[in-house]
Amino acid sequence: MYEEENNGVTAPAEATGFVDEILICKDCGKEFVFTAGEQQFYAEKGFQNKPKACKACRDARKNAAKAPREYFIAVCADCGGEAKITFQPSGDRPVYCSACFEKRKNAQA
């Protein structure tokens, strides 16, 4: 269980007055536990409201806001194979596939 440190003495989170609480996620409707340790963290940070969504739904909402990566296909300057990259190649610098890039990186070390 989460422990709080007070003047070098550690006490279980229950001793601080926090107890695990079962909440209902507003997004998926499933129950989730708002642990004593999480409650203590919220109190230390000054958060007034309890979480309204479970961890899975919070993570899904964060990831949904991210734009999907756009990939470009280029020709590897070393082996002539396909290089899948996340930037638009400008043509003035060589582009390497993952295997050739790794070889060159290890050769420089």
C-alpha positions as CSV (number, residue, x, y, z in Angstrom):
1,M,0.0,0.0,0.0
2,Y,1.1,3.6,-0.6
3,E,3.0,5.0,2.4
4,E,3.4,8.6,3.5
5,E,6.6,9.9,4.9
6,N,6.4,12.3,7.9
7,N,9.6,13.4,9.5
8,G,11.4,10.2,8.6
9,V,8.5,8.0,9.9
10,T,6.4,6.1,7.3
11,A,2.7,5.4,7.9
12,P,0.3,3.4,5.8
13,A,-2.0,5.5,3.6
14,E,-5.0,4.3,5.7
15,A,-3.5,6.1,8.7
16,T,-3.8,9.4,6.9
17,G,-7.6,9.1,6.7
18,F,-7.8,7.9,3.1
19,V,-9.6,4.7,2.2
20,D,-10.0,3.0,-1.2
21,E,-13.2,4.2,-2.9
22,I,-15.1,2.6,-5.8
23,L,-16.2,5.1,-8.5
24,I,-18.1,4.7,-11.7
25,C,-16.5,5.8,-15.0
26,K,-18.6,8.4,-16.8
27,D,-17.4,7.1,-20.2
28,C,-17.6,3.3,-20.0
29,G,-19.8,2.9,-16.9
30,K,-17.4,0.4,-15.3
31,E,-16.4,0.5,-11.7
32,F,-12.8,1.6,-10.8
33,V,-10.9,2.0,-7.6
34,F,-9.8,5.4,-6.5
35,T,-7.1,4.2,-4.1
36,A,-6.0,5.7,-0.8
37,G,-2.7,6.5,-2.4
38,E,-4.3,8.3,-5.3
39,Q,-6.5,10.2,-3.0
40,Q,-3.5,11.3,-1.0
41,F,-1.7,12.4,-4.2
42,Y,-4.8,14.4,-5.2
43,A,-4.9,16.1,-1.8
44,E,-1.2,16.9,-1.9
45,K,-1.6,18.5,-5.4
46,G,-4.7,20.5,-4.3
47,F,-7.1,18.7,-6.7
48,Q,-10.6,19.3,-5.5
49,N,-12.5,16.8,-7.7
50,K,-12.3,13.0,-7.9
51,P,-11.5,11.4,-11.2
52,K,-14.6,10.9,-13.4
53,A,-13.1,8.4,-15.8
54,C,-11.1,5.1,-15.3
55,K,-7.5,5.0,-16.4
56,A,-8.2,3.2,-19.6
57,C,-10.8,5.8,-20.7
58,R,-8.4,8.7,-19.7
59,D,-5.6,7.1,-21.7
60,A,-7.9,6.6,-24.7
61,R,-9.0,10.2,-24.6
62,K,-5.4,11.4,-24.4
63,N,-4.4,9.3,-27.4
64,A,-7.4,10.3,-29.5
65,A,-6.2,13.9,-29.4
66,K,-2.9,12.9,-31.1
67,A,-2.8,13.1,-34.8
68,P,-1.8,9.9,-36.6
69,R,1.7,9.9,-38.0
70,E,2.2,10.5,-41.7
71,Y,4.8,8.3,-43.3
72,F,6.7,8.9,-46.5
73,I,8.5,6.3,-48.7
74,A,12.0,7.1,-49.9
75,V,14.8,5.1,-51.4
76,C,17.7,4.1,-49.1
77,A,20.9,5.8,-50.1
78,D,22.9,2.8,-49.0
79,C,21.1,-0.4,-50.2
80,G,18.5,1.1,-52.5
81,G,15.7,-0.5,-50.5
82,E,12.5,1.1,-49.2
83,A,12.9,3.5,-46.3
84,K,9.7,4.4,-44.4
85,I,10.2,7.8,-42.7
86,T,8.2,10.3,-40.8
87,F,9.4,13.4,-42.6
88,Q,9.2,14.7,-46.2
89,P,12.6,14.1,-47.7
90,S,14.1,17.2,-49.2
91,G,16.5,15.5,-51.6
92,D,19.6,17.4,-50.5
93,R,20.5,14.8,-47.7
94,P,20.7,11.0,-47.9
95,V,17.9,8.9,-46.4
96,Y,18.6,5.4,-45.0
97,C,16.3,2.5,-44.2
98,S,16.2,1.3,-40.6
99,A,18.8,-1.5,-41.1
100,C,21.3,0.8,-42.8
101,F,20.7,3.6,-40.4
102,E,21.4,1.2,-37.5
103,K,24.6,-0.1,-39.2
104,R,25.9,3.5,-39.7
105,K,25.0,4.5,-36.1
106,N,26.9,1.5,-34.7
107,A,29.9,2.1,-37.0
108,Q,30.3,5.6,-35.7
109,A,30.3,4.5,-32.0
